[in-house]
């Protein structure tokens, strides 16, 4: 990394350190100067939730939103980061790694529109990545989440969209801020909390390659009585790659029906059936899967959310052109799991999720059995300081029925971990020092269509981020 870039980053870090250690202006927010709303105690009156519980295992996951503003509002935000990346091109070996300084800029807005019987949530962010020495081409990012909920009597309807245009996977961009690396300002919103089983995404790291993901979903729920409800949902997810690398574009159509039964005011049991049809635009043979899941959910409003759902998944394959049989058989049986635990602590929070399902293969495999594990922990100490730790792991294994298209049965293991140290600056700012490390291992270097794939050397990112947010502006 050139001396000029190093000096610029060092200067920014020294200025940020001076700002943090000097007597700062105390943040004017709920929670005694914290950028986040504090977790409520067990005896405190519970605030209304922006997203009341939907069907167990449905399109949206329940979130512990903390204090709700309780009215229609819009919030704007801006973020600036100066980062140092030891492997900006995701090289497979440390010897081939190129380091670079990266400036990231982003701006966005979150909107909540409350009407009688309906709630609209929208979040949009646009940004850019500027590589100081040009090891990679500068790139742009865009993310959009929309969820519109209507309630009429016993019926509720959800219409939702989640889309992203990124230069790599969210796992690969974790060190650049696309996986939470610390606390955010109160009221700045966030992406729609899609159930990962419905979300179009990729979790295999590769060379920088622009990709567009989109999931459009609709869900209806009918309340039979005070304890029982029926639900049905459908979604269409697309994963499209740009460039000349011939990565696999895929489409996943999912239909789900479920029955919920509340056994107590806090505990709900669920049984659901899910059908998924995966297809590829390149003409490669697709396949479909059927899931049967039994689920359990426990909610303590504003404090705890526990959800676990598991069951068998049967995938059905057809013989490819020129073949009369399917290697490994026409049917493959695996286990599927969807789970999440969110808990609001007195001075922080804990969140852990684990999912296992049959996916499209992240553009590099013709289908995969995918396991993902993610976790975050945040804690506030002192009057203004807070820290956050995050980690993620994904494992993708090629399917036996499509492995003959590859030289070997491919396995990809990708992990990422990081932490941040943050404090509010004035009424609307948040300054964070961040570190992130990630690596991918694999037993192959060539994927479908001859694509280059495989290991990614240890990549470390360190830097400073400044977030700024407007106050919520009432819309009614």
Secondary structure as GFF3:
##gff-version 3
##sequence-region A 1 476
A	DSSP	alpha_helix	3	21	.	.	.	ID=ss1
A	DSSP	beta_strand	73	85	.	.	.	ID=ss2
A	DSSP	three_ten_helix	94	96	.	.	.	ID=ss3
A	DSSP	beta_strand	100	115	.	.	.	ID=ss4
A	DSSP	beta_strand	118	131	.	.	.	ID=ss5
A	DSSP	beta_strand	139	152	.	.	.	ID=ss6
A	DSSP	beta_strand	155	166	.	.	.	ID=ss7
A	DSSP	three_ten_helix	174	176	.	.	.	ID=ss8
A	DSSP	beta_strand	211	223	.	.	.	ID=ss9
A	DSSP	beta_strand	228	241	.	.	.	ID=ss10
A	DSSP	beta_strand	250	262	.	.	.	ID=ss11
A	DSSP	beta_strand	267	280	.	.	.	ID=ss12
A	DSSP	beta_strand	287	300	.	.	.	ID=ss13
A	DSSP	beta_strand	304	316	.	.	.	ID=ss14
A	DSSP	beta_strand	331	345	.	.	.	ID=ss15
A	DSSP	beta_strand	348	359	.	.	.	ID=ss16
A	DSSP	beta_strand	368	381	.	.	.	ID=ss17
A	DSSP	beta_strand	385	398	.	.	.	ID=ss18
A	DSSP	alpha_helix	400	403	.	.	.	ID=ss19
A	DSSP	beta_strand	411	425	.	.	.	ID=ss20
A	DSSP	beta_strand	429	442	.	.	.	ID=ss21
A	DSSP	three_ten_helix	448	450	.	.	.	ID=ss22
A	DSSP	beta_strand	456	469	.	.	.	ID=ss23
A	DSSP	beta_strand	473	474	.	.	.	ID=ss24
###
